[in-house]
């Protein structure tokens, strides 16, 4: 019977199953667990939030219902660039969309028969499988606006949540 217990200098004998779960100092173990839990919650809620893709607007690069890890600090030290995939806050922190940056502040943007033109020049979009037949008149972005859209251009333009968004609504990018 003695082999199933281990002596703890402060408390006498600790049963092996308690030692296995909590260690030989349960208070210290629970304190460590609380600190680790707090760090994990902060990390996954504010630094690398999980992002679930809802819909087919970003296919084929991002599939419907796929889970990805975000990066909330990516744009704290640099501005989003054309081609970046960003997380956009729609309402609160929980309702977000995943979109691609097509144009940055000060750019003019338009679509002609599915071709993206930025500042009057055709933009190569190597990430697209199909360009679709989108048409949109030229618009010029203000100093804090970015133009975003999904990659699935086979979908009618009206079915996309897209357009000019204020920089303050871009809450991060995608790690993977």
Z-matrix of the N, CA and C atoms (Angstrom, degrees):
N
C 1 1.440
C 2 1.529 1 110.71
N 3 1.300 2 115.81 1 -34.90
C 4 1.458 3 120.37 2 -178.52
C 5 1.528 4 112.45 3 -61.52
N 6 1.332 5 119.57 4 -28.79
C 7 1.464 6 122.38 5 -177.87
C 8 1.521 7 112.55 6 -70.65
N 9 1.325 8 118.40 7 -18.33
C 10 1.456 9 120.65 8 178.99
C 11 1.522 10 112.91 9 -85.29
N 12 1.298 11 117.70 10 -7.61
C 13 1.449 12 122.34 11 -179.46
C 14 1.518 13 109.31 12 -116.41
N 15 1.301 14 115.06 13 152.48
C 16 1.453 15 118.87 14 176.98
C 17 1.518 16 108.05 15 -127.86
N 18 1.270 17 116.12 16 143.25
C 19 1.458 18 120.18 17 -176.89
C 20 1.531 19 109.99 18 -79.93
N 21 1.325 20 115.76 19 131.02
C 22 1.450 21 122.77 20 172.64
C 23 1.521 22 105.56 21 -113.84
N 24 1.315 23 116.98 22 120.45
C 25 1.464 24 120.87 23 -173.34
C 26 1.517 25 113.34 24 -54.39
N 27 1.316 26 118.38 25 -33.02
C 28 1.458 27 121.07 26 -176.43
C 29 1.526 28 113.38 27 -83.86
N 30 1.321 29 118.22 28 -30.86
C 31 1.464 30 120.39 29 -170.18
C 32 1.528 31 113.95 30 -123.81
N 33 1.249 32 118.95 31 3.12
C 34 1.460 33 119.18 32 -176.31
C 35 1.520 34 109.38 33 89.20
N 36 1.319 35 116.24 34 -142.04
C 37 1.464 36 120.60 35 -177.67
C 38 1.529 37 111.13 36 -88.34
N 39 1.351 38 115.73 37 138.79
C 40 1.461 39 122.22 38 177.87
C 41 1.522 40 107.33 39 -114.76
N 42 1.335 41 118.22 40 125.45
C 43 1.474 42 118.92 41 178.64
C 44 1.536 43 110.31 42 -58.00
N 45 1.322 44 116.99 43 147.49
C 46 1.457 45 122.25 44 -175.66
C 47 1.522 46 112.31 45 -60.10
N 48 1.323 47 118.40 46 -37.58
C 49 1.462 48 120.51 47 -178.13
C 50 1.540 49 111.06 48 -69.36
N 51 1.322 50 118.21 49 -33.05
C 52 1.465 51 121.22 50 174.98
C 53 1.530 52 109.21 51 -69.75
N 54 1.323 53 115.90 52 -43.93
C 55 1.467 54 120.25 53 178.37
C 56 1.517 55 110.98 54 -62.65
N 57 1.325 56 117.39 55 -37.35
C 58 1.464 57 121.45 56 179.54
C 59 1.530 58 111.00 57 -64.45
N 60 1.306 59 117.78 58 -40.92
C 61 1.464 60 121.87 59 -176.80
C 62 1.527 61 112.01 60 -83.45
N 63 1.324 62 117.49 61 -47.22
C 64 1.461 63 121.73 62 -172.09
C 65 1.522 64 114.60 63 -109.36
N 66 1.307 65 118.38 64 -4.39
C 67 1.454 66 120.43 65 -175.46
C 68 1.516 67 109.20 66 79.93
N 69 1.318 68 116.80 67 -171.84
C 70 1.455 69 120.43 68 -178.02
C 71 1.524 70 111.93 69 -89.58
N 72 1.338 71 116.83 70 -4.35
C 73 1.457 72 120.74 71 175.59
C 74 1.532 73 107.48 72 -134.38
N 75 1.346 74 117.20 73 85.50
C 76 1.467 75 120.96 74 -175.22
C 77 1.524 76 114.79 75 -56.58
N 78 1.323 77 118.83 76 -35.58
C 79 1.469 78 120.38 77 179.67
C 80 1.525 79 110.79 78 -63.75
N 81 1.322 80 116.75 79 -44.37
C 82 1.458 81 120.65 80 178.77
C 83 1.535 82 110.63 81 -64.75
N 84 1.318 83 116.40 82 -40.96
C 85 1.468 84 120.32 83 179.35
C 86 1.525 85 111.17 84 -63.87
N 87 1.329 86 117.60 85 -43.76
C 88 1.467 87 120.79 86 179.08
C 89 1.526 88 111.31 87 -66.65
N 90 1.316 89 117.79 88 -36.80
C 91 1.471 90 120.47 89 176.46
C 92 1.527 91 110.36 90 -64.02
N 93 1.316 92 117.45 91 -43.78
C 94 1.468 93 121.00 92 176.99
C 95 1.521 94 111.13 93 -62.03
N 96 1.330 95 116.09 94 -42.45
C 97 1.466 96 120.54 95 178.71
C 98 1.526 97 111.02 96 -61.57
N 99 1.315 98 117.93 97 -41.04
C 100 1.473 99 121.68 98 178.60
C 101 1.527 100 110.96 99 -63.75
N 102 1.338 101 117.33 100 -43.00
C 103 1.469 102 121.10 101 179.16
C 104 1.523 103 110.45 102 -64.92
N 105 1.321 104 117.19 103 -44.73
C 106 1.473 105 120.87 104 179.49
C 107 1.521 106 110.60 105 -63.35
N 108 1.317 107 117.74 106 -42.27
C 109 1.468 108 121.37 107 178.53
C 110 1.521 109 110.82 108 -61.45
N 111 1.321 110 117.87 109 -44.29
C 112 1.461 111 121.83 110 178.31
C 113 1.531 112 111.11 111 -61.75
N 114 1.330 113 116.88 112 -44.61
C 115 1.470 114 120.74 113 178.87
C 116 1.528 115 111.67 114 -62.52
N 117 1.316 116 117.35 115 -42.03
C 118 1.466 117 121.36 116 179.13
C 119 1.524 118 110.69 117 -64.60
N 120 1.335 119 116.81 118 -43.45
C 121 1.470 120 119.88 119 178.87
C 122 1.523 121 111.48 120 -61.95
N 123 1.315 122 117.44 121 -45.31
C 124 1.465 123 121.03 122 178.20
C 125 1.523 124 110.01 123 -63.20
N 126 1.314 125 117.06 124 -46.26
C 127 1.461 126 121.59 125 -177.58
C 128 1.523 127 111.41 126 -59.55
N 129 1.349 128 117.09 127 -50.13
C 130 1.467 129 119.59 128 -175.34
C 131 1.523 130 113.92 129 -81.67
N 132 1.326 131 118.88 130 -16.30
C 133 1.459 132 119.71 131 176.74
C 134 1.521 133 113.38 132 -92.87
N 135 1.339 134 117.74 133 -30.76
C 136 1.456 135 119.72 134 -172.55
C 137 1.520 136 115.04 135 -119.22
N 138 1.312 137 119.25 136 -23.63
C 139 1.457 138 120.38 137 -177.39
C 140 1.527 139 111.44 138 -105.80
N 141 1.320 140 117.25 139 -48.80
C 142 1.469 141 120.69 140 178.86
C 143 1.528 142 110.06 141 -128.55
N 144 1.334 143 117.16 142 71.23
C 145 1.471 144 118.62 143 -177.47
C 146 1.530 145 110.86 144 -70.11
N 147 1.328 146 116.63 145 143.26
C 148 1.464 147 118.80 146 173.91
C 149 1.529 148 109.54 147 -71.12
N 150 1.321 149 116.47 148 143.52
C 151 1.466 150 122.19 149 -179.25
C 152 1.521 151 108.51 150 -128.29
N 153 1.320 152 116.50 151 121.48
C 154 1.463 153 120.82 152 177.45
C 155 1.526 154 108.39 153 -99.99
N 156 1.326 155 116.08 154 130.86
C 157 1.459 156 121.54 155 178.22
C 158 1.522 157 107.62 156 -78.95
N 159 1.324 158 116.04 157 126.16
C 160 1.455 159 121.38 158 -179.42
C 161 1.517 160 108.58 159 -120.68
N 162 1.305 161 116.71 160 99.31
C 163 1.454 162 121.71 161 -179.61
C 164 1.515 163 111.64 162 116.65
N 165 1.321 164 114.73 163 176.95
C 166 1.465 165 120.27 164 -174.35
C 167 1.518 166 113.37 165 -108.14
N 168 1.332 167 118.27 166 12.09
C 169 1.464 168 119.50 167 -174.52
C 170 1.526 169 113.74 168 -68.55
N 171 1.336 170 118.92 169 -18.98
C 172 1.463 171 121.10 170 -179.93
C 173 1.528 172 112.63 171 -105.91
N 174 1.334 173 117.66 172 8.45
C 175 1.464 174 119.45 173 178.39
C 176 1.518 175 109.93 174 -69.36
N 177 1.307 176 119.45 175 149.74
C 178 1.459 177 129.12 176 6.01
C 179 1.529 178 113.95 177 -90.24
N 180 1.330 179 119.69 178 -7.01
C 181 1.467 180 121.13 179 -176.23
C 182 1.527 181 111.52 180 -65.30
N 183 1.324 182 118.18 181 -37.37
C 184 1.454 183 123.06 182 -178.27
C 185 1.520 184 108.39 183 -131.10
N 186 1.313 185 116.56 184 112.83
C 187 1.466 186 122.83 185 -176.31
C 188 1.530 187 112.38 186 -78.33
N 189 1.327 188 115.34 187 152.65
C 190 1.455 189 122.24 188 176.15
C 191 1.536 190 109.72 189 -58.05
N 192 1.319 191 116.69 190 136.60
C 193 1.467 192 125.55 191 179.79
C 194 1.525 193 114.67 192 69.31
N 195 1.315 194 118.85 193 6.79
C 196 1.467 195 120.87 194 177.29
C 197 1.522 196 109.09 195 -73.39
N 198 1.321 197 116.11 196 148.54
C 199 1.451 198 121.94 197 179.03
C 200 1.521 199 108.78 198 -108.27
N 201 1.324 200 116.45 199 128.81
C 202 1.462 201 122.36 200 -179.49
C 203 1.522 202 109.13 201 -128.14
N 204 1.320 203 115.35 202 163.08
C 205 1.460 204 121.28 203 178.85
C 206 1.525 205 108.43 204 -103.97
N 207 1.327 206 116.02 205 126.89
C 208 1.455 207 121.59 206 179.67
C 209 1.518 208 111.86 207 -87.09
N 210 1.320 209 114.98 208 172.45
C 211 1.462 210 122.16 209 177.47
C 212 1.527 211 106.78 210 -137.10
N 213 1.325 212 116.42 211 100.05
C 214 1.464 213 121.10 212 -175.36
C 215 1.521 214 114.04 213 -76.10
N 216 1.306 215 118.67 214 -14.35
C 217 1.464 216 120.20 215 -177.94
C 218 1.530 217 113.24 216 -101.39
N 219 1.321 218 117.16 217 -1.12
C 220 1.462 219 120.86 218 -177.05
C 221 1.527 220 112.93 219 -55.39
N 222 1.313 221 118.49 220 -40.98
C 223 1.460 222 121.07 221 -174.62
C 224 1.527 223 113.04 222 -103.56
N 225 1.314 224 117.26 223 19.21
C 226 1.466 225 120.32 224 173.84
C 227 1.531 226 110.46 225 -75.65
N 228 1.330 227 116.69 226 -28.94
C 229 1.470 228 120.97 227 -174.14
C 230 1.525 229 113.50 228 -118.36
N 231 1.317 230 117.24 229 -4.20
C 232 1.460 231 120.73 230 175.43
C 233 1.522 232 108.91 231 -150.10
N 234 1.327 233 115.68 232 156.96
C 235 1.458 234 120.37 233 -179.77
C 236 1.521 235 110.44 234 -86.44
N 237 1.340 236 116.82 235 152.65
C 238 1.467 237 119.81 236 175.09
C 239 1.531 238 110.73 237 -61.17
N 240 1.314 239 116.14 238 145.81
C 241 1.463 240 122.50 239 -178.93
C 242 1.521 241 109.86 240 -116.15
N 243 1.336 242 118.29 241 155.50
C 244 1.467 243 120.43 242 176.02
C 245 1.527 244 110.10 243 -54.98
N 246 1.320 245 115.05 244 134.60
C 247 1.456 246 121.26 245 -179.07
C 248 1.520 247 113.37 246 97.86
N 249 1.343 248 117.96 247 -18.34
C 250 1.464 249 120.74 248 178.26
C 251 1.527 250 109.84 249 -67.93
N 252 1.326 251 116.65 250 141.80
C 253 1.458 252 122.00 251 172.12
C 254 1.522 253 106.53 252 -95.54
N 255 1.331 254 116.01 253 125.10
C 256 1.461 255 121.33 254 -173.66
C 257 1.523 256 111.46 255 -123.25
N 258 1.328 257 114.22 256 158.33
C 259 1.463 258 122.19 257 173.41
C 260 1.518 259 106.39 258 -99.67
N 261 1.320 260 115.86 259 125.04
C 262 1.464 261 121.15 260 -177.94
C 263 1.520 262 109.26 261 -113.34
N 264 1.317 263 115.89 262 127.02
C 265 1.461 264 122.18 263 177.58
C 266 1.521 265 108.10 264 -78.04
N 267 1.321 266 115.37 265 124.45
C 268 1.462 267 120.02 266 178.64
C 269 1.538 268 109.99 267 -95.81
N 270 1.329 269 116.57 268 -55.68
C 271 1.467 270 122.15 269 178.54
C 272 1.523 271 107.06 270 -148.47
N 273 1.289 272 117.23 271 113.12
C 274 1.459 273 120.23 272 -176.35
C 275 1.518 274 110.68 273 72.75
N 276 1.329 275 116.31 274 -173.72
C 277 1.465 276 120.93 275 -179.13
C 278 1.512 277 112.38 276 -85.16
N 279 1.314 278 117.19 277 -21.04
C 280 1.465 279 120.24 278 -173.62
C 281 1.524 280 113.50 279 -86.26
N 282 1.329 281 118.88 280 -31.64
C 283 1.461 282 120.90 281 -179.31
C 284 1.520 283 108.59 282 -92.76
N 285 1.326 284 115.21 283 105.81
C 286 1.463 285 120.87 284 -177.39
C 287 1.524 286 110.07 285 -132.67
N 288 1.321 287 115.08 286 161.77
C 289 1.468 288 121.81 287 173.64
C 290 1.518 289 107.94 288 -126.40
N 291 1.318 290 114.49 289 150.00
C 292 1.454 291 122.08 290 175.51
C 293 1.525 292 106.67 291 -104.48
N 294 1.332 293 117.34 292 120.61
C 295 1.467 294 121.73 293 -177.60
C 296 1.518 295 110.02 294 -141.21
N 297 1.334 296 115.58 295 167.00
C 298 1.460 297 121.85 296 178.80
C 299 1.523 298 109.43 297 -106.66
N 300 1.336 299 116.33 298 137.17
C 301 1.468 300 121.63 299 176.39
C 302 1.528 301 108.11 300 -74.01
N 303 1.338 302 116.25 301 124.38
C 304 1.463 303 120.84 302 178.13
C 305 1.521 304 112.28 303 -106.06
N 306 1.319 305 116.79 304 -29.93
C 307 1.473 306 120.52 305 -179.45
C 308 1.518 307 109.01 306 -150.10
N 309 1.314 308 115.64 307 151.71
C 310 1.471 309 122.54 308 -175.86
C 311 1.533 310 109.99 309 -110.84
N 312 1.335 311 117.63 310 170.76
C 313 1.471 312 120.26 311 -177.76
C 314 1.530 313 113.25 312 -51.43
N 315 1.343 314 114.19 313 137.40
C 316 1.459 315 120.93 314 179.20
C 317 1.521 316 114.43 315 88.37
N 318 1.340 317 117.97 316 -14.34
C 319 1.471 318 121.05 317 179.03
C 320 1.520 319 110.77 318 -77.20
N 321 1.341 320 115.40 319 153.77
C 322 1.461 321 120.25 320 166.57
C 323 1.523 322 106.12 321 -100.29
N 324 1.315 323 116.60 322 146.13
C 325 1.455 324 121.28 323 -177.42
C 326 1.514 325 109.59 324 -140.41
N 327 1.330 326 115.59 325 143.08
C 328 1.466 327 121.27 326 173.83
C 329 1.516 328 109.10 327 -157.20
N 330 1.324 329 115.48 328 161.00
C 331 1.463 330 122.71 329 173.71
C 332 1.516 331 107.32 330 -118.36
N 333 1.344 332 116.42 331 133.39
C 334 1.467 333 122.33 332 173.99
C 335 1.515 334 108.25 333 -128.47
N 336 1.325 335 116.00 334 111.00
C 337 1.470 336 122.42 335 179.98
C 338 1.522 337 111.82 336 48.61
N 339 1.341 338 116.12 337 43.13
C 340 1.454 339 121.39 338 176.81
C 341 1.516 340 115.42 339 89.31
N 342 1.316 341 117.30 340 -7.83
C 343 1.460 342 120.92 341 179.88
C 344 1.517 343 109.35 342 -93.04
N 345 1.330 344 116.17 343 130.06
C 346 1.455 345 121.72 344 178.41
C 347 1.518 346 109.08 345 -86.61
N 348 1.328 347 115.90 346 127.25
C 349 1.455 348 121.50 347 174.79
C 350 1.526 349 108.64 348 -118.24
N 351 1.328 350 115.62 349 125.52
C 352 1.456 351 121.91 350 176.97
C 353 1.518 352 106.67 351 -118.91
N 354 1.320 353 116.32 352 123.49
C 355 1.467 354 123.02 353 -175.87
C 356 1.530 355 111.12 354 54.77
N 357 1.341 356 115.18 355 37.29
C 358 1.462 357 121.25 356 176.87
C 359 1.522 358 114.99 357 80.05
N 360 1.329 359 118.31 358 -2.08
C 361 1.469 360 121.51 359 -179.37
C 362 1.519 361 110.78 360 -111.12
N 363 1.322 362 115.47 361 144.45
C 364 1.459 363 120.66 362 177.97
C 365 1.528 364 108.80 363 -66.63
N 366 1.307 365 116.04 364 130.24
C 367 1.469 366 121.82 365 178.50
C 368 1.517 367 108.18 366 -98.99
N 369 1.319 368 116.96 367 124.72
C 370 1.460 369 122.09 368 176.00
C 371 1.529 370 108.44 369 -73.16
N 372 1.310 371 116.60 370 123.95
C 373 1.461 372 121.80 371 179.08
C 374 1.529 373 108.71 372 -117.08
N 375 1.312 374 116.21 373 79.31
C 376 1.469 375 122.15 374 -174.54
C 377 1.529 376 112.63 375 -64.21
N 378 1.311 377 118.57 376 -19.49
C 379 1.460 378 122.50 377 -179.41
C 380 1.528 379 112.46 378 -78.55
N 381 1.339 380 118.45 379 -11.16
C 382 1.469 381 121.61 380 -179.25
C 383 1.515 382 111.51 381 -83.67
N 384 1.338 383 115.14 382 142.90
C 385 1.463 384 120.53 383 172.50
C 386 1.523 385 108.83 384 -91.58
N 387 1.335 386 116.44 385 -43.80
C 388 1.464 387 122.85 386 178.25
C 389 1.525 388 108.61 387 -131.13
N 390 1.327 389 116.53 388 142.49
C 391 1.463 390 119.55 389 -179.49
C 392 1.523 391 112.87 390 -90.74
N 393 1.302 392 118.32 391 -14.83
C 394 1.457 393 120.21 392 -179.18
C 395 1.519 394 111.17 393 66.08
N 396 1.329 395 116.51 394 -160.56
C 397 1.471 396 119.92 395 -178.83
C 398 1.529 397 111.11 396 -132.80
N 399 1.300 398 116.61 397 41.31
C 400 1.455 399 120.79 398 -179.16
C 401 1.520 400 111.26 399 -65.31
N 402 1.328 401 115.05 400 144.32
C 403 1.461 402 122.36 401 173.81
C 404 1.517 403 108.37 402 -135.18
N 405 1.322 404 115.29 403 133.08
C 406 1.463 405 121.17 404 177.96
C 407 1.526 406 107.47 405 -152.09
N 408 1.326 407 115.75 406 133.98
C 409 1.454 408 119.31 407 178.32
C 410 1.518 409 110.53 408 -67.09
N 411 1.314 410 115.31 409 155.87
C 412 1.460 411 121.65 410 -178.46
C 413 1.530 412 110.90 411 -60.66
N 414 1.319 413 114.46 412 138.12
C 415 1.458 414 120.99 413 173.23
C 416 1.530 415 107.71 414 -137.04
N 417 1.316 416 115.72 415 149.81
C 418 1.466 417 121.08 416 179.45
C 419 1.522 418 108.13 417 -110.04
N 420 1.327 419 115.71 418 129.01
C 421 1.460 420 121.40 419 -178.16
C 422 1.522 421 111.03 420 -80.88
N 423 1.325 422 116.07 421 141.05
C 424 1.471 423 120.30 422 177.68
C 425 1.526 424 109.44 423 -76.12
N 426 1.322 425 116.95 424 -177.94
C 427 1.468 426 121.13 425 -171.22
C 428 1.524 427 114.80 426 -68.98
N 429 1.328 428 119.57 427 -16.98
C 430 1.463 429 121.32 428 177.82
C 431 1.529 430 113.00 429 -118.28
N 432 1.323 431 118.04 430 13.31
C 433 1.458 432 121.04 431 -176.99
C 434 1.524 433 111.97 432 -103.16
N 435 1.328 434 113.92 433 143.38
C 436 1.459 435 122.82 434 173.27
C 437 1.518 436 106.85 435 -123.89
N 438 1.331 437 116.98 436 143.31
C 439 1.460 438 119.95 437 177.26
C 440 1.515 439 107.54 438 -98.74
N 441 1.338 440 115.88 439 126.78
C 442 1.459 441 121.47 440 -178.40
C 443 1.519 442 110.26 441 -125.68
N 444 1.338 443 115.27 442 151.44
C 445 1.464 444 121.61 443 175.38
C 446 1.523 445 107.97 444 -158.49
N 447 1.317 446 115.11 445 166.28
C 448 1.456 447 120.86 446 177.16
C 449 1.521 448 111.04 447 -83.56
N 450 1.327 449 115.71 448 167.62
C 451 1.465 450 122.05 449 -179.14
C 452 1.523 451 113.30 450 -85.45
N 453 1.316 452 118.39 451 -18.38
C 454 1.458 453 121.67 452 -176.06
C 455 1.526 454 109.28 453 -84.49
N 456 1.311 455 116.29 454 85.03
C 457 1.469 456 120.68 455 -175.57
C 458 1.524 457 112.21 456 -83.67
N 459 1.343 458 117.17 457 -1.38
C 460 1.461 459 119.38 458 171.92
C 461 1.522 460 110.91 459 -72.91
N 462 1.321 461 116.26 460 -24.64
C 463 1.464 462 120.55 461 175.96
C 464 1.527 463 108.61 462 -70.85
N 465 1.322 464 117.73 463 142.47
C 466 1.464 465 118.96 464 176.16
C 467 1.529 466 110.48 465 -58.46
N 468 1.300 467 116.04 466 145.95
C 469 1.459 468 122.46 467 -178.19
C 470 1.533 469 111.61 468 -56.69
N 471 1.305 470 117.12 469 -34.22
C 472 1.460 471 122.04 470 -177.68
C 473 1.524 472 112.31 471 -67.41
N 474 1.333 473 118.09 472 -21.25
C 475 1.464 474 121.40 473 -178.68
C 476 1.527 475 112.03 474 -86.46
N 477 1.324 476 117.98 475 -5.70
C 478 1.460 477 122.28 476 -179.11
C 479 1.525 478 111.00 477 -93.22
N 480 1.341 479 115.87 478 143.36
C 481 1.451 480 121.25 479 164.94
C 482 1.514 481 104.05 480 -91.74
N 483 1.314 482 116.87 481 110.53
C 484 1.463 483 120.58 482 -173.20
C 485 1.513 484 109.74 483 -155.75
N 486 1.322 485 115.18 484 177.52
C 487 1.447 486 120.41 485 175.55
C 488 1.508 487 112.32 486 122.65
N 489 1.323 488 115.05 487 -161.95
C 490 1.465 489 121.60 488 -178.14
C 491 1.525 490 108.89 489 -79.04
N 492 1.335 491 115.95 490 129.90
C 493 1.465 492 121.56 491 175.99
C 494 1.518 493 109.13 492 -126.64
N 495 1.311 494 115.49 493 145.98
C 496 1.452 495 121.62 494 178.10
C 497 1.533 496 109.67 495 -73.52
N 498 1.314 497 117.16 496 143.47
C 499 1.460 498 122.14 497 -178.09
C 500 1.530 499 112.15 498 -55.18
N 501 1.318 500 117.37 499 -32.74
C 502 1.466 501 120.51 500 -178.56
C 503 1.525 502 112.69 501 -64.28
N 504 1.328 503 118.22 502 -19.74
C 505 1.470 504 121.67 503 178.74
C 506 1.522 505 112.73 504 -86.38
N 507 1.335 506 118.05 505 -10.59
C 508 1.468 507 121.29 506 177.70
C 509 1.527 508 106.64 507 -84.68
N 510 1.339 509 115.92 508 111.49
C 511 1.464 510 118.85 509 -174.21
C 512 1.523 511 113.18 510 -102.35
N 513 1.308 512 117.89 511 0.65
C 514 1.460 513 118.98 512 177.57
C 515 1.499 514 112.88 513 159.38
N 516 1.320 515 114.72 514 -174.37
C 517 1.447 516 122.71 515 177.81
C 518 1.517 517 110.25 516 -121.10
N 519 1.315 518 116.18 517 -169.39
C 520 1.464 519 121.90 518 -177.97
C 521 1.532 520 108.98 519 -110.39
N 522 1.329 521 116.36 520 130.64
C 523 1.465 522 120.86 521 173.49
C 524 1.517 523 109.81 522 -78.07
N 525 1.355 524 115.65 523 -52.47
C 526 1.470 525 122.23 524 176.99
C 527 1.488 526 109.65 525 -163.86
